[in-house]
Amino acid sequence: MSLADSDRELVVEELGRDPTPAEAALFENLWSEHCAYRSSRPLLSAFESEGEQVVVGPGDDAAVVELPSHDDAGTNSVDGTEREGEGDSEDDGDSTYITMGIESHNHPSYVDPFDGAATGVGGIVRDTLSMGAYPIALADSLYFGEFDREHSQYLFDGVVEGISHYGNCIGVPTVAGSVDFHAKYEGNPLVNVACVGLLEEDRLVTAEAQQPGNKLVLVGNATGRDGLGGASFASEDLAEDAETEDRPAVQVGDPYAEKLLIEANEVLIEEDLIESARDLGAAGLGGASSELVAKGGLGARIDLDRVHQREPNMNALEILLAESQERMCYEVEPENVDRVAEIAERFDLGCSVIGEVTDGNYVCSFEGSEARRASDDSSGDDGEPRERETVVDVDASFLGDGAPMNDLPAEDPPRPDVDRPTADLEAAFESVVSSPNTASKRWVYRQYDHEVGVRTSVPPGDDAAVMAIRECGTGLAISSGAAPNWTEAAPLEGAKAIALENATNLAAKGATPLAAVDCLNGGNPEKPDVYGGFKQIVDGLADMCSALSIPVVGGNVSLYNDSVAGPIPPTPTLAVVGTKAGYDAPPLEATPEGELLLVGDLAMASDSYRLGGSEYLAQFSGSDRFPALPESPAAFVDALAEISDDEATRAVHDVSHGGLAVSLAEMASPAVGLEVELPSEDPAGALFHEQPGRALVQTTDPDGLRAAVPDETPVVSIGTPTGDGVVRIETGEQTLELGSEAVRELRNTIERELE
């Protein structure tokens, strides 16, 4: 770790002296790209983050959003029926809130896929705890190199195992997410994890210190040397020897301690013992404690020797910056400290009173193990008390917010030429449907416990998960993901499409969008074309979220995702939640009755197909323009949510990755097949283009559906269900016919390879 010369000059000017080694390391970590967002913060003002539902927006450990109440719906059970004692909840005057947070653990997951991914889960869960919430759901969006590469499979297997191990052990269900494979992630996979928490209004805690004289209490695991310099490590390109040389920067997780911390935090909040809280993540204790007091415009005095440690002879810098997991920093009123210690002991957690909040600087002192060994009574040779060394004495606000922002040049990435391949239709169908990107992800989500907590109404494997929030009779739908093929082909339009697709996923379950958090992943921002692509994904997400009236209430930025293999595609993961009355949702699979309609396909109405960003072009090495987007995306999403909740609707499925071919394959089952006719002179375009903002709807009232959608939204009747379990697609040129078992075998690509 080393502080850049230009940054050191600013620090010297502010302090009026050279920084101590501990101060220099603290500034280097907290002013890193990972913590200070020096290259991305100038762009993030593009997002709209306010709304009546937003209680706490960007800047805290997690965002807080108020849920609408649907108690009068009378459907407060997972199966949609009212049960005894579960009618309208008693109105105690408190609103029901959720927290939303997302973070990346990209570099650690390359170096150590199991612990890198596991500690990513632990970190975002603690962000949830620090707001006073109880974690109820996780969503993971994962990106790896090409699936047929042995190293990609090694990383994939390890990351999924790490997420499932940690999430299952702490009892938080993983209910949504995505998995994508792309050659440019080979040297730098991405692991993005989102968490949703639940709390009542009177439980809300923030990361803003409240009052000088309050104590700072560290609760959780003992501090070791793991994760040293993790924030700096996350702010540089991955080197060829990263898997061995950077392993000390990766934290080691203990999910059983995290589970104890979750339950202890619940008691602390219930007893109103916490004034403010911050989890220990990037930059460890130094980052958490300094940010906590800085947000309150205050300072702190911290005795580093009081931190409970698990390794001998740790020095001040190690205690400050180690990113040991399962630790929380609480602000506690003096009279409540003993009770906090009792609760920590009850849950077998370490507890240290490490200092107090002040109205001065952020000051850390240290005596050190050598001094303690020299004299048990901490006195010098002359019998006088040994003087402590002040290792940090800085203004907390300058430490947290003093980093200068980068003014980087940006160039627009090149636009692809039009070079559409020609491929046999049947071979193309089989290739696209069996691609690891579009194939079933059952191998992944069956390793996750998605039912713990008994709130999961719609489990993984559908367009969106739905959680039962019985406290207010609301169904909470969750969708998360990105599309590297889209944003590589067209960063601006692709990012817009990602936002629209996630909103469509919610609407397919009958939910309307409420709020979103984003995880913006990019390569080295010092490269103008890379930074230009990153800027475009920010603008694209911001534009579409604004058009859909979705406030972006928080997020995470991960840059320097470069390796010897080159930069990753710009990857804007978006996690969106939506709400609906009750917890029921239409199924994804077709049922024996009802006409099948394609809603929202602009290209189908004009026979003008664009295949840019499609899996079809990825499979057959071509390029094209990116598809056009609907002119009124919000009207489409609102209409689809209404249609999905209509009693005549039998099944709903969005059309996106892999196009209509994949959506039809996913809707078929052994019991119900599909007879489909595509009215198009370009069957490849009709089957494989990936314009977002489309859905397949099976309904017994086609006229009612047409009346419900906006005038500018095309609706085309394309087929009916059959009882033979066969998918038949009549294209005009030829008929594709596959039994549902054959389709399922095609879609089992990942499971077949890894088991």
N, C-alpha and C positions, 0 to 999 in steps of 0.2 A: 504494500500500500504506500502510495506517495501522493502528496498534494501537488497539483499542477502549479507551475511557477506563477502564472497569472493569478490563480486563486490565492496562492500564498501572499502575493503582494497586497491583495485586498484585505486579507486577514491581518497582516502586519499593520496596515494602515488603520484598521478598526481597533486593534488591540493596543497599538502603540508599542509593540514588542514582538519578538519572534514567538510563534506558538510553541507550547510544549509538545513533546512527541504524542501524548494522548490527544491534545487539542488538534494537532495536524491530522491525525488519523480520523478523529471524529468529523472534522470538516470534510476530509476527503470522501468519507462514506455518505454523509448527509448532503453533500453537494454533488454527489454522483448523479448520473442520468436516472438511475433507478429510483432514487429518493426525491430529487429536486425537479425532475421533468424539464431539464434545461432546454432540450430541443423541441419538446412537445407542448409545454404549457402555453407558448404563444399561439398555438393553434386551437386549444381546447375551448376558447371562448365562443367558438362556432356552435357549441351545443347549448340547447335550451334546457335548463335544469329546474325550472320553477313550475309550479302548478298548485292548485288548491289541495291536492292530495299529498304534496311533498312537505314533510315535517322537518327533515334534516337532509340537505343536499350534499354536493361534493365537498370534500375536505375533511371529513371525519373518518373513523375506521370503517364505517358502513353507512349507507344512506338509510333513511327511515321514511316510510310511506304509509299513509292511512288507508285502510281498506274500507270500501263501501259495505254497508250492512244489508244483508238480504234476509233478515230474520223472518220477515212477513211471508217469505216464500214457503215456509213450513217444510223444508226439505233439509233437515239437519243430520242426515246420515249418509254414509257412503253410497248406499243403494238408492238414495233419493226418496225414501219413505220416512215419514215422521214416526219416531218411536216414543214410547212412554218416557216422560221426563226430558225429552229432547225437543220440545217445541221452541217457541220464541225465547231467547235467552233473556234473563232478567236484566234490565237496563240499569247498570250501576253508574252511569255517567261517564265511563271511560271508553275511549275509542280503541279499536283494535288496530295495531300497527304491524307492519312487517319491516324487517331490515333486508337490504340487498347489498351484496358485495361481490367482487370478483378479483382474482389475482392470477399472476403467472408464476410458474416455477420452471422456466424453460431451460436455462443453463444447468441448474442442479439435476434436472431429469435426464440430461444427456450424460453427465458424469456418473450419476448413480440413479438409474431409473426408478428403483423401488423407493428409496428414501427421498429422492427429489420430489416425486409425485406425492408421497405420503405426507411430507411436511408441508406441501402446498395446501393439502386439505386441512391440516391442523391450523395453519396460519389464517385461512379465511374463516374457519369456525371461530377462532379467538377474536377476530374482528367483529363477529356477530355478538359474542359474549360481552365485549366491551361497551356495547350499546344497551345492555340490559336485556337482550333477547335470548330466547332459547332456539337453537338451530333445529329446523324441521326438514330441510331439503338441500341436496347438493346437485349440481349439474357440472359435468366435465366435458370440455371440448378439447380434443386431442388431435395432433397433426404430426405425421411421421413421413419418412422417406418412402420410396416405392415399396409396396408390400412384398414383392418377390425378393427383396434384399434381406439376407440373413440378419444383418445388423439392425435393420428396421424392425424385424420381427422380435429381436431381442429387446429393443427399447419398448416396443408396443406391449409385449408380454410383461415386462417389469413395471411399466407405468400403470397398467391396469391392475396388476397385483398390488402395487403400493396404494392405489386409490381404494380398492376394495377392502384391503386389510385395515386401513386406517378408518375409513367410513363405517365399515361393519362393526369394528371394535368399539367405536364411540357411540354407536346407535343412531346415526343420522343417515336417512335413506338417500341414495343417489338415484334420482328419478328421471333425469333428462341429460342431454348432451349431444355430442357428435364426434365422429372420427373421420379424418381425411388423410389420404396418402398422396404425396406429391414429391417428385424427385428433388426439389429444392429444400426439403426439410431433412435430407439425409444427414447432414452434418450439424443440424440444429433443430431438434423436435420442439414442439410447443405443447405445454401442458397448462391449460387455462381452467380454473375451477371457480364456480360461483356458489354462493351459499345464501339461502333465505332463512331468516329467523322470525320468530313470533313474539310479540310483547304487547302488554296493555299500556295505555298512555302514562299511567303513574309509575311505570318501571323504567322509563327512559333515562339513560345515562349518556353523557357525551365525553369526549376526550379533551375537555377544556377545564383546566384547574380552576378551582373556585375561590380559595381563601388562603392567604398567608397564615402560617401556623399549623395548617393541616399536615398530617404525616403522609409520607410516601411509603407504601407497603408492597413488597414484592412477594407474590404468592405463586407457588408451583414448583416445578422441578429445580434442582440445584443447577448452578451455572458451571459449564465446562468450557472446553476450548473449541467445540465444534462450531462450524459456520463462521469462523473468523473472516472478516472481509467479504461477507456474502453480497452486500450491496455493491461493492466495487466490482466483484466478480461478475455480477449481473449487468454491468455497465460497460462491458468490453466484448469484442469479438471472441468466439471460441477458438482456441489454438488447436493445432493438430494433436498435442499431447494432453488436452484438457482432461481426458478420462482418468489420467493418473496424477498429473501435476495439480489439478484444482480440486481434488477430492476433499482436502481439509476445509474448503469453503462450503461444503454441503452439510446441512444440518441432519441430525439423526432424530427420528420421531419416536415417541412413546405413547401410543393411542390410549393405553390404560390410564396413564397419568392425565391425559387430556379429558377422558371421561370423568375422572374425579374432579378435574378443574371445572368442567361444565356443571356438574351437580353442586359443587361448592359455590360457584358463581351465582347459581340460582338461589341458594340460601342467602348469600350476601345481599342480593338484590331484594329478595322478599323481606328481609329485615331492615332494609333501608340504611345499610351501613356504608355505602359507596357514594362519594361525591363526584368523582370522575374516574375514568379508567382508560387504559391503553394496553393493547397486547404487545408483547415483545417480539418483533419481527425483524425487518431490515435494520441494521445497525444496532440491534440488541437493546440493552438497557440504556445506552447513551441516546439512541434514537427515540425510544418510547418516552423516557422521562423528560427529555428536553422538549420534545414536541408537545407533551401534555401541558407543561407550564407555559410554553410559548403561546399556545392558543388562548390562554387566559391572561396574557400580557404580564406574566409573573416570572419568578425565578425559582431556584431550588438550591438546597444545600444537601449534598449526598455524601455519605461515608461509605466508600467502596468496600472497605473491610467487612462491613456488616452483611454484604450479599452472601447468602448461603451458596457454597461452592462444592463441587464434587471432585475437583482435581487440586493437587497441592501446588503451592508456590505460584499461583496466578498473579500476574502483574496488573497494574491499573488499566492498561490498554485492553488486555484480554477480558477483564471483567466488564469493561464498558461496551465492547464491540462483539463479544461472542453472541452468536444467534442460537444458543441452546433453546430448545423448544419447550412448549407447555408452561409458559410463564406469563403472568399478568402483573402490571403495575397499577395499583389503586391509590387514589387520594382518599384518606380516611380522617375524620375528625378525631382528635386525640382521645376523647372519652370512649371511642368505639374500637380502638386498636386491639385491646385485649379480647374483645368478642370476635374480631376478625381472626386473630391468632387461634382462638378456640375452634372456630369453624374449619380453619386450615388443618389443624391437628386432627379433627374428626374425620377429615377426608384423606388423611395421611399425606398431606402436602406440606412442602417447606414454606416457611413464612419468615420474612425479615423486614424489620422497620429500618429502612435504609436512609431516611432523611426526612426533610420537611419542605413544604412550599414556602417561598419567601417573596418579598417584593424587590429583590435585588437581582444579581446575576445568577447564571446557572453555574454552580460551583461544585466540583467533586474533589474530595480529599482522599488520601491513601497513606497508610502507614507501611504496609508491605510485610510479607512473611519474614524477611530477614530481620527486620526490626523486632518482630514478635518473638523470634527465636532467641535474639540477643538478650531479651529481658522479659520475664513473664509479667512484670508489672508495667510494661511499656515505658520504662524510665531509662534515661541515659546512664552513662558511667558515673556521673556526678549525683545520681539519685533524683534529678529533676525530671518531670514528665517530658517524654520525648515529643518533639514538635512534629505534627503531621505535615505531610507534603500536599500542597494544593496542585493537582495535576490538570484541572480544568477550571477556568474562571472567565466566562464569556457571557455576552448578552444572548439569552435564549432565542429571541426573535431573529437576531442576526444569524445565529447558527442555523435556524430552520428556514429562514426566508431570504438570506443574504446572497445566495448564489446568483450570479448574473445569468440571464437567459441567453441562449445562443441565437445568433442571427445567421441562419444557414441558407445557402443558395438552393433553389429547387428547380428541377427541370421536369417537364411532363414526360412520362415514359412513352416510348414509341407505340403507335397504334398498329395492330396486326393487319396484314393484307387479307384479302378474301381468297382463300384457297381451300374450297370444300372438296373433301375426298369423295370418291364413289365406292360404296361397299355393298356387298350382298345384304339384302334387308334381314334375312333370317340370321346370318352370321353376325350382323351388327346388333340385332336384338339380343342375342345370346351373350355377346361380348359386353355390351353396356349393362345388362341386367346382372351379370356375374362379376362385374368390376368390384374390387374391394371398396371403392368409394361409395357405390350404390347398393352393394350387397347387404344382407342382414347383419346387424351388429349384435345379434343375440349372444354371441360368444363373449362380448364385453359385458352387457348389462345383466346377464344371468349370474355373473360373479358378484354383483352388488345386491345387498339386502335393500330392496326398495319398498318393503312393507313395514319395516320397523317404525313404530310410532303410530300405526293404524290410521294414517291420514291419506294414504295414496289411493285415490279413486281410479285414475287412469295411469297405469304403470309405464315404464320405458318401452320403446318399440312402437309408439304411436307418434302422431305429429307433435303433440305436446303432452306433458304430464299434467294431471289435475290433482291438487291436494285439497282435502276437506278441512276448511277453517270453520269448525263448528261454533267457535266463539261468536261469529257474526253471520252464520249461515251462508258463507261465501265459498264458492269454488275458486281456487287459485291455480291458474294454468301457467306452466313454465316451459319456455323454449329457449335453447341456447345453441349457437353455432356460427360458423362462417362458411365461406366457399372459395378456397384458394384458386380454383380454376377461373372463377368469375373475376376476382380482383386482380389476378395476373393479366387477364385479357383486357380488362377495363376497370382500373381502380375506382374511379368515381362512380360509374354506373353499377359496377359490381357491389360496392358498399351499399348503395341505395337498395339494390336487389336483396342483399342480406337482411337489411332492416325489414323490408316488405315481406320476405319469406318467413321470418320469425313471427311477424304479426299475423300472417296467414295461418301459420301453425296454430296459434292461439284461437283464431276465429273458427278454425275447423273443429274445435272442441266447444264452440259456442261462447267463447270469452272475448271481451274487448280489452285492448291493451291498457295497462295502467302506468307502467314505468319500466325503465331499462337501465342496465349498467353495461359498460363496454370494456373490453380488454384489447388494446390497440397494439398489435405486434408488427414490428418492422425491422429492417436491416440496419446497416450502419448509416446514420443520418448525415454523416459528413460526405457521403456520395450524393451529388445533386439529383441524379435520377431516382435513387432510392428514397431520398427525402421528398421528392416530388410525388412519388407514388404514395408515400405515407400521408402527405398533405391531402391528396385526393380521397383517400379512404376516410379521413376525418370529415372532410366536407360532404362526402356522399352519405355517410351515416347521419350527420347532423341534418342534412336537407330532408332525408326521408323520415327521420324521427320527428322532425318539425311538421312535415306534411301529415303525419299520422297522429299528431298531438301526443307523442310519447316523450315525456321529460326524461333526459338522460341524467340520472341522479348521482352517478358515481362511476368509478372505473379504475383502470390500471393501464399503464403504458410500459411496454417492454421493447426497447430498441437494442441495437447492436446484436441482432440475431443473424450474424454472419459467421461463416466458418470457411474452411478450406474449400468447401463445396459451393461457396458463394452466398448471396443474401437470400433469405426466405422470400416468398411472395408476400406482399402487404396483406396482413391477415387481421381484419377487424371482427373479433368475436363479439357477438351481442347476446346478452341474456335478458330476455323480456318476460315480464309477468303480466297476466291479464286476469280479469275477474268475471264471474257469472253467478247468477242465482242458483243455488244448489250445486250438486257435485256430479250429476249425470252428464254424459257426453255421448254423441253418436259414435258408433264404432268406425274403425278404419276399413275393415273387411266388408265386402258386399254381402247383402242379405238376399233371400230368395225372391223378394218382391220389390218393385220400383224401377223406374226408368233411370238410366245413367246419363247425366248431363255434364258437359264440360263448361265451366263458368269462368269467364275472364280471359279467354285466349284471344289476344288481338291478332296474332298471326293466323289462326284458324279462320278468322273472319275475312282475311285478305289474301291468304295463300302466299304471304311474303314472310319467309322464315329466316331468322338469323340464328346461327349455331354457335356464335362466339361464347367461349367459356364452358361449352358443354362437354360432358363425358364422352360423347360420340367423337368429337374432334380430338380429345385427349387419347382415345383408343386408336384412331386412324390417322393421326398426324396431319391435322389441317388447321386452318384459321378462318375467322369470319368476324363480322361485327357483332357486338353484344346485342341481345334482344331489346326491343323497345319496352318501356315500362308504362303501366296504365296512367292516364291523365289524372284520374281521381282515385288514388290508392286508398284514401281514408274511406270513401264511399263504398268501395269494394269490400274492405275489411269489415266495416259495420254491417253491410248486407249479408256477408258470409256468416258472421256470428249469429245474426237473426235467423238465417236459413238453417244453420246447424242446430238451433234450439227448437225449430219448428217440429210439430208432432208428425208431420208427413215425411220428414227426412229419415232415411234408413241408414245411410252411411255417408261419410265425408272424408276425403283425403286430398291433401294439397298436392300440386304438381310442381316439382322443382328439379332436384338433382337427378339426372338421367332422363328427364322429360316424361312424357306420357307413357312411354314404354315401361319404365320402372314403376310408376304409380299404378298402372293396370296390373302388373305382375304382383304388386303388394296387396291389391284389393282382392285378388282371387284366393280361393281356399279349396280344400278337397271337396267341400259340400256345395260350393257355389262357384261356378265359372262365369265368364263374361263373353258375350257376343258383341263385338265392336266393329263399327264401320267408320272409317275416316274419310270425310269428304274433301280430299286433297289431291292435287296433281303432283305433290312432292311428299311422298310418304316418309322418307327419311327425315325431312324437316319437321313434318307433323309429329312424328314419334319421338324425336330426340332433341328438339330445341328446348331450352330451359328458361323461358320467360317466367319470371316470378309473378305472383299475384293471380294465380289460377287454382282451381280446385275441381275435383270430380265429386259430384253430388248425386247420390241415388235417392230418388223421391217418388212418392206415390201421387204427388201434386205438381207436375211440371209447370202448369200454367201459374200456379201460386208462386212458384220459385221465380219465374220470369217477371212476375209483377213486383217481386221484392228487390230485384237488383236494379242498379242505376241504368238509365237508358243507354249510356255509352258502354256498358259492360256486355260483351257478347255472351250469348248462351247457345250452345249447340248440343242437340241430342245425338249421342254417339253409340248408345247400345243398351242392352238389357242383360239381366242375370240369366244363367242357365243352371240346370241341376246336375251337370255332368263333371263339374270341376275343371273344365277345359277353357283356356284363354284362346279365343279366335279373333284375329284382327284382320278385317278385310280392308285392304288399302287401295283397291282399284287395279293395282298391278299384280298383286299376289295376295294369298291368304296365309297369315302366320297362324300356326296352331300348335299349342303346347299344353299338355296336361298340367294341372296345378302341382303335381309331384315333381314333374320335370322342372317347372319354374322354381320350386322350392330348392331343388338340388342345385340349380344355377346360383341361387341366392345364398347358399351355404358356403361360399368361397372361403371365408375366414375360418369358420369352424372346421371345415374339411382340412385346411392346411395346418392349423395349430393344434389339433387334437389327435 
